[in-house]
Amino acid sequence: MLGRFIILLFIFSIYPVTSYAEKQRNYTIGIVPQFEIRHIRKIWTPIFQLIEKKTGYKLTFKGSPTIQDFGKELKAGKFDFAYMNPYQLLVANKLQGYVPLIRDVDRKLQGILVVKKDNPIQSIKELENKKIAFPSPNALGATLLIRADIAKKFNINYEAIYVKTHSSVYLNVLVKQTAAGGGVQKTLNQQKDNIKSALRILYRTPEYSPHPFSAHPRVPKTVRDNIIKTFLQIGETLTGKELLAKIPIKKIGKANINDYIELRKLGLDKFYVQH
């Protein structure tokens, strides 16, 4: 009996028991599709490759065709890690326990309402009974914040048209399919010059903490901490800063759920569409 015990000790000394964090090294990542999947992949792939090189983890990007599809997958806990809008975080935190890891600490999220540059409209009041384009019902800056402000401050009737992406919003306004469109400054900045120069910002919402990169609670804390550490290290290099700027993240820092609690006070659930 003693001999058997000694043999078992010898075996465990050669083959140490590995933790879940050490066994599970493949993780899925979801990115809210503000742009076409091809463009999202182009932005994030170099960052994923850097993280993989530094950590040894395998990161697999799972693209969602629309913001609605992304929201459904997020609520179902399909992603180990996800870059989401702040209101999606509050919903995902409540339903799945997602926790924010990092965010841009030098920039705020703000919704903008654009019109064509030569459009004489100067006030949201003048959009009474007009068509307004939005990327999706649950886009935070481009839809929810704007719709909430229109309801509270302007109380007008309008027809909401959902066109899937921010880029489509700007094109619909440009070709006069809609009188105005909701977006955010970062996606407007990333449009081609001929599109940006043909649009004018009619209205800006108040500012809030921007999109967090978050983790599902099934991801071990040691792995989450390592991802945070690696993102911060990437943000310290010139190459890393250039890559993060394309997301765009100007200055990367740690995120906390308390950064987003103020959104609960806005009553956005009145406009949020449950899937």
C-alpha beads as a LAMMPS data file, in Angstrom:
LAMMPS data file: protein, C-alpha beads

275 atoms
274 bonds

1 atom types
1 bond types

-500.0 500.0 xlo xhi
-500.0 500.0 ylo yhi
-500.0 500.0 zlo zhi

Masses

1 110.0

Atoms # bond

1 1 1 0.000 0.000 0.000
2 1 1 2.815 2.373 0.953
3 1 1 4.630 1.477 -2.239
4 1 1 1.554 2.334 -4.321
5 1 1 1.254 5.698 -2.596
6 1 1 4.913 6.487 -3.295
7 1 1 4.406 5.621 -6.971
8 1 1 1.409 7.967 -7.198
9 1 1 3.427 10.778 -5.620
10 1 1 6.174 10.176 -8.146
11 1 1 3.699 10.322 -11.048
12 1 1 2.169 13.611 -9.839
13 1 1 5.639 15.097 -9.389
14 1 1 6.375 14.365 -13.052
15 1 1 2.937 15.338 -14.373
16 1 1 1.687 18.219 -12.219
17 1 1 -2.030 18.863 -12.118
18 1 1 -2.849 21.848 -14.332
19 1 1 -5.482 24.426 -13.475
20 1 1 -8.444 25.242 -15.706
21 1 1 -6.697 28.467 -16.725
22 1 1 -3.703 26.502 -17.946
23 1 1 -5.769 23.911 -19.817
24 1 1 -8.108 26.398 -21.497
25 1 1 -5.980 28.550 -23.771
26 1 1 -8.375 29.035 -26.717
27 1 1 -10.789 31.943 -26.423
28 1 1 -13.475 33.425 -28.649
29 1 1 -13.830 37.155 -29.199
30 1 1 -16.812 39.150 -30.413
31 1 1 -16.646 42.735 -31.692
32 1 1 -19.731 44.920 -32.024
33 1 1 -20.073 45.374 -35.819
34 1 1 -20.123 49.135 -36.277
35 1 1 -18.415 48.454 -39.619
36 1 1 -18.401 45.588 -42.094
37 1 1 -16.769 42.405 -40.725
38 1 1 -13.875 42.667 -43.196
39 1 1 -12.972 46.110 -41.871
40 1 1 -13.299 44.976 -38.243
41 1 1 -11.009 42.030 -38.905
42 1 1 -8.433 44.339 -40.504
43 1 1 -8.392 46.567 -37.400
44 1 1 -8.321 43.871 -34.718
45 1 1 -6.269 41.011 -36.225
46 1 1 -2.841 42.669 -35.634
47 1 1 -3.850 43.339 -32.020
48 1 1 -4.980 39.742 -31.500
49 1 1 -1.694 38.527 -32.965
50 1 1 0.292 40.648 -30.507
51 1 1 -1.748 39.337 -27.574
52 1 1 -1.311 35.744 -28.760
53 1 1 2.443 36.228 -29.063
54 1 1 2.749 37.707 -25.576
55 1 1 0.378 35.314 -23.746
56 1 1 0.375 32.058 -25.691
57 1 1 -3.439 32.156 -25.831
58 1 1 -5.270 31.371 -29.071
59 1 1 -7.834 34.090 -29.868
60 1 1 -10.576 33.358 -32.383
61 1 1 -12.642 36.243 -33.769
62 1 1 -16.317 35.337 -34.228
63 1 1 -17.851 37.903 -36.556
64 1 1 -21.490 38.968 -36.230
65 1 1 -23.187 40.282 -39.402
66 1 1 -25.294 42.895 -37.586
67 1 1 -25.421 44.667 -34.242
68 1 1 -28.664 42.786 -33.499
69 1 1 -26.970 39.426 -34.105
70 1 1 -24.050 40.477 -31.918
71 1 1 -26.485 41.449 -29.154
72 1 1 -28.202 38.049 -29.280
73 1 1 -24.888 36.179 -29.080
74 1 1 -23.688 38.436 -26.267
75 1 1 -26.834 37.858 -24.214
76 1 1 -26.398 34.110 -24.742
77 1 1 -22.799 34.295 -23.495
78 1 1 -21.325 33.033 -26.770
79 1 1 -18.105 35.074 -26.476
80 1 1 -15.293 34.633 -23.949
81 1 1 -14.231 38.215 -24.612
82 1 1 -16.163 40.986 -26.345
83 1 1 -15.804 44.624 -27.345
84 1 1 -19.271 46.085 -26.848
85 1 1 -21.079 49.345 -26.392
86 1 1 -21.607 50.521 -22.793
87 1 1 -25.332 49.760 -22.659
88 1 1 -24.716 46.283 -24.071
89 1 1 -22.287 45.854 -21.174
90 1 1 -24.990 46.675 -18.634
91 1 1 -27.354 44.155 -20.240
92 1 1 -24.640 41.483 -20.608
93 1 1 -23.423 42.088 -17.055
94 1 1 -26.914 41.527 -15.697
95 1 1 -27.658 38.429 -17.803
96 1 1 -24.260 36.757 -18.087
97 1 1 -21.952 38.538 -15.658
98 1 1 -19.616 40.065 -18.258
99 1 1 -17.060 42.369 -16.635
100 1 1 -15.226 45.278 -18.324
101 1 1 -11.437 44.972 -18.537
102 1 1 -10.081 47.934 -20.478
103 1 1 -11.370 51.051 -22.238
104 1 1 -10.227 54.345 -23.655
105 1 1 -9.622 56.546 -20.593
106 1 1 -8.945 59.695 -22.621
107 1 1 -12.084 59.806 -24.719
108 1 1 -15.841 59.757 -24.176
109 1 1 -18.685 58.280 -26.228
110 1 1 -21.077 60.806 -27.731
111 1 1 -23.912 60.357 -30.174
112 1 1 -24.157 62.682 -33.169
113 1 1 -26.995 63.440 -35.551
114 1 1 -25.862 64.397 -39.049
115 1 1 -27.576 65.989 -42.028
116 1 1 -26.361 66.689 -45.519
117 1 1 -24.195 69.801 -45.559
118 1 1 -26.469 71.718 -47.935
119 1 1 -29.608 70.779 -45.982
120 1 1 -31.149 73.983 -44.540
121 1 1 -32.334 72.219 -41.349
122 1 1 -30.824 73.899 -38.252
123 1 1 -32.788 72.264 -35.430
124 1 1 -34.035 68.785 -34.520
125 1 1 -37.505 70.359 -34.290
126 1 1 -37.373 70.693 -38.077
127 1 1 -37.147 66.904 -38.406
128 1 1 -40.828 66.592 -37.487
129 1 1 -42.375 63.753 -39.583
130 1 1 -39.056 63.171 -41.387
131 1 1 -37.075 59.938 -41.796
132 1 1 -34.016 59.457 -39.573
133 1 1 -31.509 56.669 -40.254
134 1 1 -29.951 54.628 -37.438
135 1 1 -27.533 51.688 -37.676
136 1 1 -29.626 49.414 -35.421
137 1 1 -32.180 49.738 -32.613
138 1 1 -29.614 49.063 -29.868
139 1 1 -26.552 51.006 -31.017
140 1 1 -25.806 53.188 -27.988
141 1 1 -24.365 56.468 -29.251
142 1 1 -25.832 56.347 -32.728
143 1 1 -29.351 55.306 -31.710
144 1 1 -30.279 54.994 -28.038
145 1 1 -28.740 58.234 -26.769
146 1 1 -30.114 60.217 -29.697
147 1 1 -33.610 58.734 -29.506
148 1 1 -33.721 59.350 -25.753
149 1 1 -32.696 63.001 -26.214
150 1 1 -35.197 63.531 -29.025
151 1 1 -37.989 62.182 -26.804
152 1 1 -37.009 64.171 -23.710
153 1 1 -35.898 67.462 -25.242
154 1 1 -37.682 67.844 -28.573
155 1 1 -40.754 65.578 -28.503
156 1 1 -41.142 65.244 -32.280
157 1 1 -42.621 62.522 -34.452
158 1 1 -40.277 60.873 -36.952
159 1 1 -39.790 57.602 -38.807
160 1 1 -36.798 55.535 -37.645
161 1 1 -35.071 53.647 -40.470
162 1 1 -32.532 50.963 -39.467
163 1 1 -29.769 50.386 -42.023
164 1 1 -27.404 47.969 -40.145
165 1 1 -24.107 49.916 -40.062
166 1 1 -22.858 53.423 -39.331
167 1 1 -21.434 53.666 -42.846
168 1 1 -24.876 52.942 -44.292
169 1 1 -26.363 55.697 -42.130
170 1 1 -24.023 58.299 -43.609
171 1 1 -24.662 57.083 -47.160
172 1 1 -28.445 57.225 -46.671
173 1 1 -28.182 60.836 -45.532
174 1 1 -25.825 61.634 -48.386
175 1 1 -28.195 60.317 -51.077
176 1 1 -31.185 61.904 -49.330
177 1 1 -32.951 58.655 -48.466
178 1 1 -33.310 60.105 -44.979
179 1 1 -33.258 63.675 -43.685
180 1 1 -30.792 62.869 -40.913
181 1 1 -28.838 59.998 -39.413
182 1 1 -27.412 58.880 -36.094
183 1 1 -23.738 58.059 -35.644
184 1 1 -20.712 58.672 -33.452
185 1 1 -17.696 60.865 -34.071
186 1 1 -15.238 57.991 -34.494
187 1 1 -17.199 56.308 -37.295
188 1 1 -17.780 59.635 -39.030
189 1 1 -14.045 60.346 -38.854
190 1 1 -13.306 57.014 -40.504
191 1 1 -15.426 57.716 -43.579
192 1 1 -13.869 58.760 -46.859
193 1 1 -13.173 62.477 -47.225
194 1 1 -15.850 62.970 -49.885
195 1 1 -18.458 61.585 -47.474
196 1 1 -17.280 63.472 -44.377
197 1 1 -17.068 66.775 -46.225
198 1 1 -20.651 66.396 -47.485
199 1 1 -22.159 65.969 -44.002
200 1 1 -22.794 68.360 -41.125
201 1 1 -23.342 67.590 -37.439
202 1 1 -26.735 68.902 -36.376
203 1 1 -26.719 67.700 -32.750
204 1 1 -24.431 66.112 -30.150
205 1 1 -25.545 64.155 -27.068
206 1 1 -23.831 64.405 -23.658
207 1 1 -20.667 62.301 -23.259
208 1 1 -20.301 58.938 -21.510
209 1 1 -17.565 56.347 -20.896
210 1 1 -16.793 54.532 -24.176
211 1 1 -16.877 50.899 -25.321
212 1 1 -15.185 48.419 -22.962
213 1 1 -13.334 45.238 -23.899
214 1 1 -14.970 42.773 -21.516
215 1 1 -14.748 39.163 -20.357
216 1 1 -17.280 36.464 -19.527
217 1 1 -16.946 35.289 -15.890
218 1 1 -16.108 31.761 -17.077
219 1 1 -12.720 33.117 -18.145
220 1 1 -10.408 32.596 -15.134
221 1 1 -9.349 35.745 -13.316
222 1 1 -5.685 34.956 -13.955
223 1 1 -6.380 34.997 -17.689
224 1 1 -8.413 38.201 -17.457
225 1 1 -5.629 39.890 -15.499
226 1 1 -3.093 38.724 -18.068
227 1 1 -5.186 40.145 -20.914
228 1 1 -5.434 43.497 -19.107
229 1 1 -1.690 43.530 -18.484
230 1 1 -0.974 42.702 -22.131
231 1 1 -3.309 45.392 -23.496
232 1 1 -1.645 47.970 -21.240
233 1 1 1.799 46.844 -22.405
234 1 1 0.703 47.166 -26.038
235 1 1 -0.488 50.683 -25.282
236 1 1 2.988 51.660 -24.084
237 1 1 4.674 51.077 -27.458
238 1 1 4.519 53.301 -30.528
239 1 1 3.358 50.428 -32.734
240 1 1 0.758 49.410 -30.174
241 1 1 -0.591 52.946 -29.857
242 1 1 -0.956 53.135 -33.633
243 1 1 -2.882 49.838 -33.702
244 1 1 -5.163 50.828 -30.814
245 1 1 -5.832 54.213 -32.444
246 1 1 -7.560 52.383 -35.302
247 1 1 -10.225 50.952 -32.950
248 1 1 -10.063 53.865 -31.952
249 1 1 -8.553 53.913 -28.451
250 1 1 -6.503 57.017 -27.768
251 1 1 -5.219 56.101 -24.295
252 1 1 -5.826 52.621 -22.941
253 1 1 -6.575 52.017 -19.274
254 1 1 -8.432 49.711 -16.906
255 1 1 -12.244 49.700 -16.879
256 1 1 -14.700 49.124 -14.064
257 1 1 -18.443 48.461 -14.092
258 1 1 -18.911 51.650 -12.051
259 1 1 -17.725 53.630 -15.092
260 1 1 -21.070 52.820 -16.734
261 1 1 -23.643 52.973 -13.950
262 1 1 -24.721 56.521 -14.916
263 1 1 -26.294 55.092 -18.083
264 1 1 -28.919 53.331 -15.971
265 1 1 -30.370 56.736 -15.068
266 1 1 -31.192 57.636 -18.687
267 1 1 -34.153 55.302 -19.117
268 1 1 -32.675 53.769 -22.281
269 1 1 -34.638 50.559 -21.660
270 1 1 -37.632 52.370 -23.205
271 1 1 -35.838 52.289 -26.545
272 1 1 -33.773 49.109 -26.173
273 1 1 -35.167 46.257 -28.284
274 1 1 -35.118 42.841 -26.588
275 1 1 -34.234 39.956 -28.937

Bonds

1 1 1 2
2 1 2 3
3 1 3 4
4 1 4 5
5 1 5 6
6 1 6 7
7 1 7 8
8 1 8 9
9 1 9 10
10 1 10 11
11 1 11 12
12 1 12 13
13 1 13 14
14 1 14 15
15 1 15 16
16 1 16 17
17 1 17 18
18 1 18 19
19 1 19 20
20 1 20 21
21 1 21 22
22 1 22 23
23 1 23 24
24 1 24 25
25 1 25 26
26 1 26 27
27 1 27 28
28 1 28 29
29 1 29 30
30 1 30 31
31 1 31 32
32 1 32 33
33 1 33 34
34 1 34 35
35 1 35 36
36 1 36 37
37 1 37 38
38 1 38 39
39 1 39 40
40 1 40 41
41 1 41 42
42 1 42 43
43 1 43 44
44 1 44 45
45 1 45 46
46 1 46 47
47 1 47 48
48 1 48 49
49 1 49 50
50 1 50 51
51 1 51 52
52 1 52 53
53 1 53 54
54 1 54 55
55 1 55 56
56 1 56 57
57 1 57 58
58 1 58 59
59 1 59 60
60 1 60 61
61 1 61 62
62 1 62 63
63 1 63 64
64 1 64 65
65 1 65 66
66 1 66 67
67 1 67 68
68 1 68 69
69 1 69 70
70 1 70 71
71 1 71 72
72 1 72 73
73 1 73 74
74 1 74 75
75 1 75 76
76 1 76 77
77 1 77 78
78 1 78 79
79 1 79 80
80 1 80 81
81 1 81 82
82 1 82 83
83 1 83 84
84 1 84 85
85 1 85 86
86 1 86 87
87 1 87 88
88 1 88 89
89 1 89 90
90 1 90 91
91 1 91 92
92 1 92 93
93 1 93 94
94 1 94 95
95 1 95 96
96 1 96 97
97 1 97 98
98 1 98 99
99 1 99 100
100 1 100 101
101 1 101 102
102 1 102 103
103 1 103 104
104 1 104 105
105 1 105 106
106 1 106 107
107 1 107 108
108 1 108 109
109 1 109 110
110 1 110 111
111 1 111 112
112 1 112 113
113 1 113 114
114 1 114 115
115 1 115 116
116 1 116 117
117 1 117 118
118 1 118 119
119 1 119 120
120 1 120 121
121 1 121 122
122 1 122 123
123 1 123 124
124 1 124 125
125 1 125 126
126 1 126 127
127 1 127 128
128 1 128 129
129 1 129 130
130 1 130 131
131 1 131 132
132 1 132 133
133 1 133 134
134 1 134 135
135 1 135 136
136 1 136 137
137 1 137 138
138 1 138 139
139 1 139 140
140 1 140 141
141 1 141 142
142 1 142 143
143 1 143 144
144 1 144 145
145 1 145 146
146 1 146 147
147 1 147 148
148 1 148 149
149 1 149 150
150 1 150 151
151 1 151 152
152 1 152 153
153 1 153 154
154 1 154 155
155 1 155 156
156 1 156 157
157 1 157 158
158 1 158 159
159 1 159 160
160 1 160 161
161 1 161 162
162 1 162 163
163 1 163 164
164 1 164 165
165 1 165 166
166 1 166 167
167 1 167 168
168 1 168 169
169 1 169 170
170 1 170 171
171 1 171 172
172 1 172 173
173 1 173 174
174 1 174 175
175 1 175 176
176 1 176 177
177 1 177 178
178 1 178 179
179 1 179 180
180 1 180 181
181 1 181 182
182 1 182 183
183 1 183 184
184 1 184 185
185 1 185 186
186 1 186 187
187 1 187 188
188 1 188 189
189 1 189 190
190 1 190 191
191 1 191 192
192 1 192 193
193 1 193 194
194 1 194 195
195 1 195 196
196 1 196 197
197 1 197 198
198 1 198 199
199 1 199 200
200 1 200 201
201 1 201 202
202 1 202 203
203 1 203 204
204 1 204 205
205 1 205 206
206 1 206 207
207 1 207 208
208 1 208 209
209 1 209 210
210 1 210 211
211 1 211 212
212 1 212 213
213 1 213 214
214 1 214 215
215 1 215 216
216 1 216 217
217 1 217 218
218 1 218 219
219 1 219 220
220 1 220 221
221 1 221 222
222 1 222 223
223 1 223 224
224 1 224 225
225 1 225 226
226 1 226 227
227 1 227 228
228 1 228 229
229 1 229 230
230 1 230 231
231 1 231 232
232 1 232 233
233 1 233 234
234 1 234 235
235 1 235 236
236 1 236 237
237 1 237 238
238 1 238 239
239 1 239 240
240 1 240 241
241 1 241 242
242 1 242 243
243 1 243 244
244 1 244 245
245 1 245 246
246 1 246 247
247 1 247 248
248 1 248 249
249 1 249 250
250 1 250 251
251 1 251 252
252 1 252 253
253 1 253 254
254 1 254 255
255 1 255 256
256 1 256 257
257 1 257 258
258 1 258 259
259 1 259 260
260 1 260 261
261 1 261 262
262 1 262 263
263 1 263 264
264 1 264 265
265 1 265 266
266 1 266 267
267 1 267 268
268 1 268 269
269 1 269 270
270 1 270 271
271 1 271 272
272 1 272 273
273 1 273 274
274 1 274 275
